[in-house]
């Protein structure tokens, strides 16, 4: 048994160890795969919930609008004034709800009687699905959701509708709203965080309504095939399902989350289904790379283990013969071992010494000093001087010298030696070791190169584990204005701008501790006091025990990049012609100001300003003159208000002025008078003409004329309409019933 173990024991131990390591790698790989999948499912579930919440709010708002229209229908019917009021209200609802393309009221025969789009009035839509479905059911509590259908303009829309009855309980028609996919497209885009992510909003019958990224050939496509994710989801009856299989529509392996959107309070006849998926290959790309690397590393480890064992077995016999010499080599901590007998001035080398110097021991002379011929000029004298010093002082020497081997290679050798007396008290020989330090010298050269690379174009800062600055490069001093002497030994906190909360830096440190790195956008302060944005990347440097010893940070000025982002933001929220706020930004600021006024009881005013006789300007002088006039009007409007007020352009010649924090309605009237007088003055345009226009302005006051944004917008618009109908060239304060 002992003989068996001596022969095969090492192989058995290595085999067991490698097998255990392989099993551990397989287990960890499977666990990591499961963790990635679970984390991605959770993230996709969260994104689908965000979409569900947003769409549920939009559907609820649309349903409330339909109920409001049905409640107002009796007062609108029967008179021209009522019809005009109905159109105004429908337009107001449409303006307040970006997700709705149009509102329709159809009579019992399917003809459009009312709409915010005049071109739809009188059209026969009795064959449309949303009308036929409602007529077949006639359930006043149901919100009917049509399948996606293509409009004459080539856009896909969904129509939601409700039936209504006359006073006698007889079916009187359908009120409907066309849902615009643009806002939903924006919503889906906002939650898409990677290129391989695909989002689809489907009708309950399986037809695709909205897809992100936009793919024209997918819109309207029926995905209700029995093998599709959608079909399995619907059959399950569960509100949320997960799938990890090949997609029927694209054929690629995908991780998908499907969620049914059907708020119970809406009683929808058909639900909507949001499908979010990730490409499995992209999702697990890093995992696959890690597995390949682990397999290669494991294979290399197996090869090295086998090679190492074979090498050890071959060397074992020789190692026993040279055990005493190996002990001396260990004491000297060298590689090649040599002895110099003082009496005979003869060198004794082991095999490693001959290998280091590239010499053949068979050709060595009696004193074995052929290696002297390999020394570069001056090096042999240095060694002889060091040897004399050892004999004189009794202390060892440590010397690095250069040789050129017979094969032409230039090598650096390090000699370390000590006198040996063999217990007699009289030194008889030098025992030493020689190490080839050529690679060490090369690494030192590389360190010098690294030091040069440290002085790159990016600002670099190095701290110790206590976050005290140890070193900075020239780019750092140029970026922040501090000299190296001013920051060494100090904390990087001296760069803080004061813009970030304490929690921001706490989160940064937490991620550094857990992940070993952090990167992101930070606002810092230069020595001059200037605050600027920079992209900061921090990496923790750990020693062999895993303890952090240093932090290395790189910093890049991103002022120009943020300026480009601001320009993009400007295009999204500002009118490109006048540079005033657009409708979207106006609604956002109006919402914020109403919330603020409600929390801190205040008043605010909303002024709808419509230019009189603007169309004749375009007709007579051309659109270029019209654009110049609109730009001049925008400048005068801004000159009439405070910096805290908002001036917006929401249509061709329609402007809105939002004035928060007023003391009374008279403040708003004063601003309206100022605007009215300013716009009455002539406008000079570039072709030499002077143009004269007037304006009609409607004023609504919060909270007197409306408790929310939609009501204020509607009443300001109604007051402006009254100014138009009573002769133009005036401003009117909203009056209920007027």
N, C-alpha and C positions, 0 to 999 in steps of 0.2 A: 504493500500500500504506500509506504514511504517512497519507494522508488518510482511508483506511478505518479505521485504528487510532485516529486522533484522534476519529473520529465514533462508532465502535462498540467501541473497545478496552475502555472502562470497563464497558460492558454485558457483554462477553465475560468479563472477569475476574470480575465479580460472579456471572455465571451459573455459571462453573466452580467458584467458591468455594462457592456455595450447593449445587450438585450434590454436591460432595465432602462438605460438611457433612451433607447428607441421607443420603448413603451411609453415613457414619460413624454417624449416629444409628440407621439401620436395623440396621447390624452390631451396635452396642452393645445395641440392644433385643433382638435375637435371642440374643446372648450372655447377657444378663441373664435372659431367659426360661429358657434352658438351665441357667443356674446355679441359679435358684430351684428348677427341677424336680429337678435332681440333688441339691441339698441336702435337699429334702423327701423324695426317695426314700431317701436315706441315713438321715434321721431316722426315717422309717416302718420301714425295715429294722431299725434298732436297737431300736425299740419292739416289733417282731414277734419279735426275738430274745429280748428280755426275757420276753415272754409264753411263747415256746417253752421257755426254760430253766425258768420257774416251773411250767408244765404238765408238762414232762418229769419234774421232781422229784416233783410230786404223783402222776403216774401210776406212777412207780417206787416211791413209798412205798405206794401202793395195791396194786401187784403184790406187794411184799414182805409186806404184810399178808395177802393172799390165800394166798401160799405158807406163811406162818406158820400160818394157820387150817388149811390142808390137812395140815400136819405134826402139828398137835395133835389132829386129828379122831379118830385111833385111841384116844387117851387119854381123850377126852371121851365116846365112845360106850359104851353098855352100862350106865351107872349114873346115878342121879339126881345124885349128887355131881359126876360128870363133866359132866353137863348144866349144873348150876349154875355150875361153873367156866367152862364154855364161854360162857355168857351174860355172866358177869363180864368175861371176856377180850374178848368182842365189844364190850361197852359201853366198856371201857377203850380199845380201838382206835378206836371211834367218837369218844370224847371227845378223844383225842389227834389226830384228823385232822378238822379243820373242813370239809375238802372232801368228806367222805363223809357221806351222809345215813343209810345203814344197811348192815349186812353181812348176807348170807343164805347159808345152806347148804341146797341142794336135793338130795333123793335122786334115784335113777335115774328115778323116775316124775315128777319135777318138783314134788314137794311140799316145802314149807319145813319143815326139821327143826330148824334153829337160826337165831336172829336176835337182834340186840340190841333189836329192837322186838317185844315179846311178841305184838302183834296180828297179826303176819305169820306166826307159827308155825302150821303146819297148812294154810296156803293152797295151792291148786293153781295153780302158775305154769308149768305144762308148755307152755302155748301162747305164752308170752312169747318174743320174738325171741331174746333172749340165751341162753335154754335150748335152743331149737330149733337155732340156729346151732351151738352147742357140740356138741349130740348128733349133728348131721350130720357134723361134722368129727372130733370125738373126738381132737384133737391136744393132748396134755398140755403142749406147749411154747408153745402159742398163747395170747395174751391177747385174748379176744374183746371187741370194743367195739360195743355196740348202737347203733342209730339213736336219736335223741332221741324220747322218747314222753311223753305227758301222763299224769300220775298222777291219782288220784281227786280230789286237792286242786287240780287244774288247773295243776300245775307241770311243767315239762319237765325230765326227767332222762336221763342216759345210764348204762347199767349195763355195767361191765366184769366179765368172768367167766373162770374157768378150770375145766377138767374134772379130776376125780380118779377113781382106780380103787381097787378093793379089793385085798387081798393076792393074790388069784388073777388079777389083771390085768383084771378085768371092770369095765366102766363103773359107777361107784358114784354119780355125781351131779356137781353143779356148785356151786362156791363163787363168790359174786358180791358186788359192792359197787356201791351206787347213788351216782353222783357228783352232789353238790349244786351247782347252778349259781351259788349266792350268792357263794361264795368266788371263783369265776372271774369273776363280774360285778364284784366288788371289784377284782380284778387288772386287768381291762380298763379299768375307770374310772380306776385309778391311772396308767395310761400315756396317757390321753386328755388332750391339752394344748390343744385348741381346740374350739369349739362345732361346727364343721362336720365334725369328725373322726368317722368311724363305724367301729366294730370289730364283727366277727362271728366266732364260733367255729362251724365247720361240721363235721359228721360226714363221713366219707369218701364217703358216698353223696350228699352235697349238701344234707342237711337242716340248718337253722340250730338250734344248741343254745343259744347265748348271744349276745345283741346288746347293744351299748352305744353310744348311749343306749338304754334299755329301750323296745322297741316290741312290744307284745303281738301285733300282726298279722304280725310277721316270724318270731317263734319257731315252730319246726317247719316253716317254709316250705321247699319244695324248690327249690334254686337250681342244679340240674344241667342246666338248659336248655343246648343246644349253643352258644348265643351268649353265655353268661354268662362272667364272669371265672373262676368256679370251674371250669367245664367246660374252658376253655382251659388253665388251670393243671394240672388233672389229666392232660389229654391230653399235655401237654409232658413229663411225667415228671420235671421239674426240681423240686428241693426249694423253690426260691424263684423267683417270677416278678413282673414289674412290668407294669401295664396303665395306659393313659391313653386312655380312651374313655368312651362313654356307658354308664351302668349299666343293666342289663336290669331290675333291680327298681325303680329310682326314675326312670330316664330322664335324670338330670343327668350332666354331664361330671365324671368323677372320676379322680384319680390314686390307684392302688391297688397294694398289695403283698400277695401271698398266699404263705404259708409252710406247708409240710407238716410236721406234728408227728407223728413216728413213730420214737421211739428204737429203734435196731436191737436193743438188748439185751432189749426187751420183746416182740418178735415179735408185734406187733399185727396182727390180721386186717384191720382198717380203720384208716386214719390219721385224725387230726384236722387241720383246715386253719384257720389264722387268717387272716382277711382284714381289712386296715386300709386305709382310704381317706380321702382329703381331697377336698372339693368344689373343682374346678378354678377356678370363678369366685371363690370366697373366697380360694383360695391365690394367685391372680394378680391380686387386686383392686388392690393397690398398684401392680403392674406396669402394669396397664391405665390407672390414673390417671396414672402417670408418662408413659406413651406419649401419652395425650391432651394432657397439659401440654406435652410436647416438640413435638407436632404444632402446637399452638396457638402455641407460642413460635417454631417454625420458620416458620409462616405469617406471624406478625407480623414476623419478621426479613425475610422476602421482601418484604412490603409496605413496610416501612421502607426497605429497600434500594432498591426501585424509586422510592419517593417521594423518597428522598435524592438519587438520581441525577438525577431530573427537576428537583428543586430546584437542584442544583448546576449543571446545564446552563443553567437560566434565569438564574442569578445570575452566571455566569462573565463575561458581557460587562460587567455593572455592577461586578464586582469588579476588572476591569482598569482601569476609569476611576477607581476610588477606591483604587487600590493605595497611593498615597502616604499618604492619610488613614488607611488600614488599618494602615500601618506605625506612624503616630503612636498609633493606638488600641492597637496591641500594646504599644508602649513604655509607655503609660499604664495598660495592663491594665484597660481599662474596656469599657463597652458603648456608651453614647451619647457622642459626641465633640463638644466645644465649644471655642470660642476667644473670648477677651475682649480686644479691642484697647484698649490703655490710652489711646491718644491720642484716639480717637473715642468711647470707652466704649460700643462696639457689640459685640453678641454674634453669633457665627456658629455655627450648629448644623448637624449632619448630620440625615438623616431620622430616625434612631433617637431623637434627642433630642425631636423633635416627637411621635413615637409615645409615648415615655415620659411626656411631660407631657400628652398628649391634645390637642395644639394643631394647628391647620391652618397650614402654612407660608405659604399664600396670603394669610392674614389677618394676618400678622405686621407690626408697625410697623417704622419705619426702624431703630431701635436693637435690635429683637428682644428687648425686655425685658417683654413681656406676661406672662411666667411669674411675675413678681413678685406679680401679683394672686392667684396660686394658693397663695402661702405662708400657712401658719397664723400667727397672731399671734406676734411675737417672732422667727420663723425668719429673716426677711430681714435683720434687724439682726445676727444671728449670722453670716450669710454675709458681710455687709459688713465686720464686725470681722475675720473670718478673712482677707478680701482685703487689708485694711490691714496686717495682721500680715505677710502674704507680701511686700508691697511694702517693708515696713520691715526685715525680716530676710533676705529673699531665699530663704527656705525655703518649700517647698510646704505645702499644707494638706490635711487629710482630715476631712470633716465630714458627718454624717448629719442630714438635716432632713426635715420633713413638709410635704406639699402635699395639697390637695384638688383633684383634676382636674375639668375641666368636666363630666364624666359623673357626678360626685359621689363617686368612689372616693377613699378616704384611702390615700395611698401614702407609703412611706419611701424617700428618695433619699439615695444616698451620693455626695458630690462629692470628687474628688481632683484637685488642680491643681498645676502648677509653672510658674515664669516661663520665658520663652523669649526669647533675645536675638538669634537669627539670626546669630550669629558676630560681631556688632558690639561686644559688651561692654556694650550698653545694652538693658535689658529693654523690649520693645515690646508684649508680649502675654502673657496667661495661656492655657495650653493644658491642658485637663482632660477628665475623663471623668465620666459620671454613670451609676450603676447603681441599678436598682430593687432594694432589699434588703428589700422587704415580706415575701417568702417566708422570707428568713433570719431576720427578726424573729419570724415565725410559728414557725419551727423552734425558735428560742430559747425561745419560750413553751411549745412542746411539751416541750422539755427540762426546763423548770421543772415541767411537769405530770408528766413521768416521774419527776422527783425526788420529787414528792409521792406517786406510785404506789409508789416504793421503800419508803415507810413504810406498807406494807400489813400484813395480819394474819399473813402467813407470814414466818418468820425468813429473812432474806437476808444472805448473806456474799459479799463480793467480794475476790478475791486477785489478786496479780500473777502473772506467768508462773512465778516462783519459789515460789509458794504462800505468800506472806506477805500477811496480811490488810490490805487497803486501806480497806475500809468495811463497816460492818454497820448494819442498821436497828434501830429501837426494838424490834420484835418479837423480834429476836435477843437483845437484852439481857434482855428479859423472860423468854424461854425458857431461857436458860443462866445468868442471874444475873450475867454480866460487864458492866461498862460498856464503852462503845466505846473509851475510853482504855486500858483494861486489855488489849485484844486487838489493837489496831492495831499493825502491824509484826511481829506474832507469827505462828507457824504454827498452822493449825487442829488440829495434833496435841494442843494443850493440852486439847481436848475429848474425846480418846480415853478410853474406859472401861477398856481393858485386857482386854476380853472377846474381841476379835478377834485372830487370829494375824497375823503379819507378811504372810503370803501373801495374806490377805484384801485388805489395802491395796495390795499389789503387783498383784493382779488388777484392782483398781479403777483404778489408774493406767494399766495396760495397755489397758483398754477406753476410758478417756478419750483416750488417745493415738490409738487406732485408729478409734474411732467418734465421738469428739468429745463424748460425753456418757455419763453413768452415773447410774443410779438404783437404789435398793434400801434395805433395812432396816438400820439401824446402831444400835448401843448406844453412847450418848455419856454424858459426865459433866457435871453442872452444877457451878458454882463451889462450891456447898454440899457437893459430893461425891456427891450423889444420882445414881445410874445410871438412865437411862430410855431407851426405844426411840424412834427417830424415823425418818421417811421422808426420805431424803436424795436430792436431785436435783442433779447437777453438770453444767454446760455449759461447754465450752471456747469462748472468744471468740478468733477469728483475724483477723489483718489481711489486707490485699489480697494479701500474699505468701504467705498460708497459715500464718503463724507464730502460735503461741498467744501472746496478750498478756495475757489475764485468764482467771480462772475465776469463774463465778457459781454459787453454791449456794443452794438453798432447803431449809428444814428444817421438818418438821411433827411435832409430838408425836403418836405413835400408841399411847400407853399404853392408851387405852380400846379401840382396835381389837384389840390383842393380847389384852386381857382377854376380849373376846368370843370370840376364837379359842380361848383356853384353856377357855372354857366349853363350846364345841363339842367340844374334845378330851376334856373330862371326861365328856361324854355318851357318847363312843365307848369309853372305857376304864374307866369306873366304874359300879358298880351304882347306879341312880337312887334306890333306896329307902334303902340303908344307906351310900351313898357309899364303899363298899369297892371294891377292885379287882375287875373282872369276870374272866370266864374268859380273855378275850383278853389282858388285861394280865398276869394270873397266868402264862400260858404264856410270855409274853415275858420276864418277870423270872426265871422258873424256868430258862429257857434260858440267860440271861445268868449267873445264879448257878452253874449247872452248869459252864459254860465257864470261869468264874473259878476254881471249885473244882478243876477238872481242871488248869488251868495252874499254880495255886499250891496244891499238895496240901492240901486242906482237906475238912472234912465239912460237910454241911448236912442239915437235917431238913425233912420234909414231913408235916404233920399234917392228916388228913381228919377234920373235926368234923361229926357229924350229930346234930341235936337229936332227943331221944326224946320221944314223945307230943306232937309239935307239932300234928298234924292235929286232935286233940280240942280244942285251943285255938281253932282256926279254927271248928270245928263249934259249940262252946259259946258263944263270945264274938264271933264274927264276924271278918271279914278285917281290919277296922281294928285290932282288938286284936292279931291275928296280926302285922300290920305293925309295931305299936309294940313287940311282943316281939322281932321280928327286929332292929329298930334298937337296942334295949337290949342284945341279945346281941352285936351288932357293936361297941358301945362297950366292953363288958366284955372282948371278945377283944382289942381294941386296947390296953386297959389292961394286959393280961397279957404283952405282947411289947415288944420294943425298937423304936425309931424306924426302924432299918434293916431290920426284918422286914416281911413283907407278909402282910396279912390280906385274903382274897378271899371273895366269895360267888359260888358257881358254880351254885347251884340254889335251889329254894324254901327249904329249911332246911339246906342243905349249905354248909359253910364250909371253907376251906383256909388253913392257916397255913404260910408259908415262912420258915424260920429259917436263914439262911446263917452261915457262920463259927463253927460250934459246935466245942467241944473233944472231946466224946464224946457217945454216945447218951444218957447220963444227963442231959445238958443239955436235950435234947428231952423226956425223960421228966418233968423238973422243970417245964417249961413246960406239958406236958399236964396234970400234976397241978394246976397253978395255974389252968388253964382249967376243969378238971373242978370244982374247988372253987368258982370264981367263978360258974359256971352253975348250981350246986346251990342258990344263994341265991335267994330269992323275987324276983319282978319285979312292981313296982307299975305298973299301967296307968291311963290317964286316967279310966276309968269307975269307979275305986275298987277294982277287984279286984286281988288279989295272986295271981300265977300261979307255979307251980312246975314246973320241967322238969329233965331231966337230959340228958346227952350221951354219945355213943359216939364214941370217937376212935381212929383208926388212925395209926401212926407208921412212916415209912420213912426210912432214913438213907442218904445218899450218902457213899461209894460202896458201902457194905456191902450195901444192899438194891436197888441199881440203878445202872447206868452211864449212863443217859440219862433224859430227862424222862418219856418214855412208861412206862418200867419203874418209875420212882419213883412216878408217879401210880397205876399199876396196883397196886403193892404197898401203898401207903398206903391205897388203896381196899379192898384185900383185908383188911388189918389192921382197918380200920373195920368191915367186914362181919363179921369174926370177933368183934369187940366186940359187935356187934348180936346175933349168933346165940348168944353165951354169956351172954346176960342183960341186955345194955344197961348204961347208967350206969357205964361204965368206959372205960379206954384200954388199947390193946394195941400192943405193939411188934412189928412184922412178923417172922415167922419162916418161913423157907422150908419148904414141905411141911406147915405147920400148917393 
